Amino acid sequence: MIRFALALGLSLFSALATAELPTPGHFPGGVALVPINTDSARFNDKPLWVDEGIAIVPLPLSLSAGTHQVNTPAGAVAFTIDGRSYPEQRIRLNNPKMVTPDPDHLKRIRAESAEQRAWYEQRSDFTPRLPMVLPIRGPITGAFGRKRFFNDQPRAPHSGVDIAAPTGTQIFSPTDGVVLGIGDYYFNGKTVFVDHGRGLISMFCHLSDFAVSPGQRLVQGELLGYVGATGRATGPHLHWSVSLSNVRVEPALFAPELADLNP
Ligand SMILES: [Zn+2]
């Protein structure tokens, strides 16, 4: 926030009094910081987190480079984003049902995705505490945004970051929040959703076990579960998605320490 406050001509004193914002990333999968003259705004018809005249705009991976706009009560405000090419990731799975599920599994998968979407659409009134810290440390084995192929079949791009660690490694909440829900899902395995406020949600997948229950308040750095390989996983790792207004975005914009982890 300090860098942006200075750019906007505000004093350092007032910058320190405001919330920290994510690092801007004006590219598909990133987060745009757009100065506006109102305290509310929408993008793609979704309400945005607005802090001190800055709209924090999540940019879907499918968004094209060029000019876009946020809508405010005082009119539209344009901003531009650059293109970004994400590399491919090819994954070999021994269980073909994890690539092409059976029809009876599809029913379960649809119900599970509806449940998870409802959590991603949660929008609480408290302001996120940023920056986030790392939930675990380990090598990054799957970067955010990669175009993915399972057994050579194209699937959705990677919606989070994979960090490898031994089964049982403790996972800590990257910032304050409330446990929205826990589940044991076909693809994601044992999963925890944490609400960080203003539509900012974390999802932690493939856990071996939980350390929290729904509704529980968490402070930054509090234990929430343990690394595992449940669901669609080729080995023990944490999949961590960061979502804003139900758009999955680059976690490193919220947790700068991710840049310290080596692939
Ligand atoms: Zn993953």
Boltz pocket constraint, residues with backbone or C-beta under 6 A from the ligand:
constraints:
  - pocket:
      binder: B
      contacts: [[A, 142], [A, 158], [A, 160], [A, 161], [A, 162], [A, 238], [A, 239], [A, 240]]
      max_distance: 6.0
